[in-house]
Amino acid sequence: MVSVRSILDQMISAYQNARTYRDLGEIILRWKQNGQTHERRTVYRTNFQRPNGLLLEVGQTQILANGKLLCAYTPDMPGLILQKPCPKELTLLDFLSEPEIYWSVTDVESNRFCNLPPPLVFLMSPEPLATFLYQADPNTQTELALLDSGKIGENECFRIAVQKKDEESVFWIDSQSFILRRVELPAQIIQKDEKDPENEEEMSLTLEFNDAEFDWVGVLAMNVPERAVPVASFTAPQIEILGSEFPKCQFRPLDGRDPSAYNFQNKNLFCFFWSVYATNTFKFQDLERLYRQFSGAKDLVFLGVNIDPPSVSNEKVLAAAEKFGLTCPLARSSDEIITRMLQNGEAFSCFLVDSHGIIQFCDGLSSFRPVMHYARKIQAVLNGKVIYKDLIREIETNEETFRASIRQWVENGIFLKEAEFNPITISEMKILPASEPFLCQKKTIWTTTDLKSPSWIQPLPQKNSILVLESGNGVAEVDQAGKIAARHALELPENEFLTKIRVYTSEESGKTSFVLLGKRLYIYDSDWKLQTAYPPESPEALKKAISDAIVGDLDGDGKPEIYATFQNETGIRKLTLQGEELGKSETESNVLQLAAAQIQGKLRLLSVDQSGRIAVYEPQTLKCEKTLEIPRRTLNSLAACDFIRDEDETDFLAATAISPNGNTRALGFSEEGEESWNIDLPDYLYQRNIPKVLPFFCRDENELERGWVLLGADSSVFLVEPDGLLIDQFHFGKIITGCASAVFDETPILFIASPDGVCALEFQRN
């Protein structure tokens, strides 16, 4: 006799052993209302090829992985197509961690049954029945019941009923192939007439997996709108726009004003782009309220720019403006610059530009916010504040938090919203008062307050001095006594903001090269003369930003190379110190950080990307040798150090990560991705982009000890041995904007920067 369990087990086995799968799935919604029968069908199609081939269609959203690229399109982000390297083995996280794709895929009528197409769960989840039997009633004999068989076309099917909370779903499973052909979901009452109970009207929902089959042969392909712009993430265009210069474009007055009235030079500008075909009139009502609120501001130009083609007459545009209730100054533009900025003009967009022409805020790729949200932004800019950097940090933090939540959900393995864990949240920054270490003696060697907004600290051990970034656009050299030995004027474009310094000193000549990271790489010689900038200056180059770069002779050819990555871009670039490209990797998108490490006696390049995975590269060819994924950890930084000075060993590796419960942790791990230690860090939002894990030096009697220093967002400092044993901890008491550790004249020093200066500390273990 065939049992329910044996049928389900054979179905799961068939899916998980299948080399390929495809269907022409649909969600079919039927309902009766006022005596009329209605029906709506939604595309719910799954095509799958192991290990990394997928075509998923849910409504108008499409996801394609073809072994080389992972692409996604959703009408919620018109004009854009997500495009990044396809992993060697596709996981649900690879596409669900993009918020717009997650919501497009999961926001369907059948999401109370499963948030994902059931075949996808059967194919990619290790425990697929955990979703479909979640909260099945254990107190009834009909929790799982074998019903009479049925036919779908020529296919004889087992019918299995699953009872959940007084609701019954029915699985139709092919009796020969054990493929799922249909799911009937519980009917819902949509109208109830208490006087006439027989006149109840209801809605039924069916998942049909038409023409489902295993082991098919074919090519995966998707259709996207023409001229769709490839992006590494859907927030990439917004991040690129923030902080850039607003383009010089032609606005033509609509209301008979002199064109000079639209001159916003040396004034702040709030402009929004609109079309007569817009349907959400609430947006325009909010815009009108915003205009009236700031109509008396002398330093603000408020402008509504119509972007319809010339075929739409001025009369029609003005009539639409009157219908929408717009009384603010109006203009027209069909400028290609604006079209490109708006990603083909398909998104409702607004921009806040300061008096220097810098875009401080844009909401061009998301729904319009409440009036007060925009009013606060406008008032801050009118008060002279620079807000775009905080907005970029907010976007990046929100993405990181979302990815951690989705990773937690996927690892939980139950693809129902009601089964999601509590959302992960990161608290606002909190700086705790200064405190002293418990077990170590801390000595302040010197403190300097003569630096301007210091951040990144780069030790120069051969000179017993440090370099300090000032205000993001200058470098100061501080000697071993804490005095400013020199300030170096840098040749930089306007609005450039530097984040890191990298140094390389030639063993043969003793000359030093300095590489500074901003939107581009700036390479200076030992006299601080600019040698070159990479990439060459262009409007496109200025929209990007370097996420990280390291310098060194990793490939052993006797010449130094630069390995650099751009935010929201695919791959790692290999360059000479003259800015010439030597190669580029074709894997890993949106790399967050790079590190050079010795792995079993060989120098290797390591990266951590937005997925939280580590990739290990051979430096000469930039071939990815392997990827590491720390279970239940989403890494967001990376560090390596050779603590034992053994050329045949593997360096110590450490990182920070967000764990499934939302906690921030520092951890150590092996070359195989095995976690060896972890320490909880305060769950606050870092206000500055600082190195969170870095090597540390201290004294233990007469011996020089090595370890890690971990930085918390609340100014906490953890001193840790190489294997993760906590040495000591204390609070610095101020926002930490930079940190580094070095040994000068056999004295180990920890340098810490804050907004008002830099101090040098020495630690002695008791």
Buried (B, 14 or more C-beta within 10 A) or exposed (E): EEEBEEBBEBBBEBBBEBEBBBBBBBBBBBBBEEEEEEEEEBBBBBBBBBEBBBBBBBBEBBBBBBBEBBBBBBEBBBBBBBBBBBBEEBBBBBBBBBBBBBEBBBBBBBBBBBBBBBBBBBBBBEEBBBBBBBEBBEEEEEBBBBBEEBEBEEBEBBBBBBBBEEBBBBBBBBBEBBBBBBBBBBBEEEEEEEEEEEEEBBBBBBBBBBEBBBEBEEEBEBEBEEEBEBBBBBBBBBBBBBBBBBBEBEBBBBEEEEEEBBEBEEBBBBBBBBBBEEEEEEBBBBBBBBBEBBEEBEBBBBBBBBBBEEEBEBEEBBEBBEEBEBEBBBBBBBBEBBBBBBBBBBBBBBBBBBBEBBBBBBBBBBEBEEBEEBBEBBBBBBEEEBBBBBBBBEBBEEBBBBBBBBBBBBEBBBBBEEBBBEEBEBEEBEBBEEBEBEEBBBEEBBBBEEBBBBBBBBBBEEBBBBBBBBEBBBBBBBBBEBEBEEBBEBEBEEBBBBBBBBBBBBEEEEEBBBBBBBBBBBBBEEEBEBBBBBBEEEEEBBBBBBBBBBBBBBBEEEEBBBBBBBBBBBBBBBBBBEBEEBBEBEBBBBBBBBBBBBBEEBBBBBBBBBBBBBBBBBBBEBEBEBBBBBEEBBBBBBBBBBBEEEEEBBBBBBBBBBBBEBBBBBBBBEBEBEBBBBBEBBBBBBBBBBBBBBBBBBBEEEEEBBBBBBBBBBBBBBBBBBEBEBBBBBBBBBBBBBBBBBBBEEBBBBBBBBBBBBBBBBBBBE
